Amino acid sequence: MTLLIILACVFGAVAIMLVLGERYGKPMSSEQQTKFSKISWVLVFVILLAAIVREVV
């Protein structure tokens, strides 16, 4: 029963984010998209490296 409550809360939160994002969100410029794509590659690499180090230690 607890799992169903947690799932309902997660789906409710996602629905709220979707509605608010559609209503108040604005499209990103190509400069912002380029900047975020470069930063995201670095962050993904750092997270993967941290996970590998954590498993080794």
Secondary structure by P-SEA (a helix, b strand, c coil): caaaaaaaaaaaaaaaaaaaaaacbbbbcaaaaaaaaaaaaaaaaaaaaaaaaaaac
